[in-house]
Amino acid sequence: MGSITVVKETGDLELTGGALCLDFANTLGDRPRSSNEHLGDYGDLIRFRRQAGVLSAADLDEIERMAEEHPRSARAALKRATDLRENLYTGSSVASPGGRHPRPRKSSP
């Protein structure tokens, strides 16, 4: 796998996986050739949630406020989310027709 590039979006993410879990797995795009990271910080995770419509605007605003007040917790939550994303990607890759177990992505500290 190539290097990971953090991509800062100015528009919407492409949510074309057909299921929320697949859209989330695709927030690390262009696999396996390279890796475009669309969740570079916790704000990006909030933006994904907002665009996917998984929480109310009021809940998202509260989460955003809490992340600003507790940045260490926000970074830890982002790490857990990206770890989950990798598990979703692995599972969906193995389960797909002709799927193979992908090489694991090196986790960032």
N, C-alpha and C positions, 0 to 999 in steps of 0.2 A: 504494500500500500504506500502511496505517496505521502507527502507531508500534509499537515492539517493547516488550512487557511481560514482565519476567522473572517466571515463575511458580514459586514454591517449593512443591513437592509434599510432602504429608504421607502420601500413599498411593501406590499403584502408578500408573505411566504406562499409558495405554491402548495396548496392543500389538495392533492389529486390522488392520494393513496387509496381512497375509497373507505377508509376507516380511520378514526382518530389515532389509534395506535400506530398505523402505518405512516400517517402524516407526521407523527412525532418522531418515529424512527428515521424519517427522511430529513430531519433537521440537521443531520450531518450528510450533506449531499455529495453527489458525483462519485459514489462508491462503485467499484473498488479502485478506480483509476487514481483518484485523489480524494481529498476530504475537504469540503467546504463547510465549516462550522457556522451554523446560523444561531447558535446559542452561546455567544461569547461572554455574556454576563446575565445576571438575574433579570435585568430589564428585558432582555430578548425572550426569556422564558415567559414573562408576563405578556409580552406582545404576542407570542404564539397562543397563549391561553385566550387572550382577547379576540384574536382573529378566528380561532377555532370555535369560539362561543361556548366554552365549557363552564364558565363562571359568569355571574352577573357583573355588571359594571361596578356596582357598589362593592362587591367582594374583591374584585381586582384592584380597585382603588385602595381598599384597606390593606391588601397584601403588599401593594407597592409602598404604602406608607410604612408598614412594618419592616419591609426590606431596607428602606432608607434609614430607619432607626436602628436596625440590627444587621449591618452588612456582613458580619462574620456568619451569622445564621443563614443569610441569603446565599452566600457562597457555598456553604455546606449543602443547602437545599438544591442548588444548581448541580453540584457534584452528584448527589443522589439521583437527580432527574436524568443526567447524562449517563449514569451507570445503568439506570432502568432502560433508557433508550437503546443502549448497546445490547442489553438482553432481549429487548423486543426485536431488534434488527437480526440478531442471531437466530432467534426462534422463527421469525418469518422467513428468513433465508433457507433454513433447514426444511421448513414445512412447504415451501413453494415447489411446484413441479420441476424436477431436475435439480432441486436445490442442493447446495453443499454447505457444509459448515464453514462460514467465512473466518478468515484469520482475525483474531481479536485485535481491536484497536488499543493502542497503548493508552492507558489512563493517565490523565494529567494529574499532578499533585494537588 
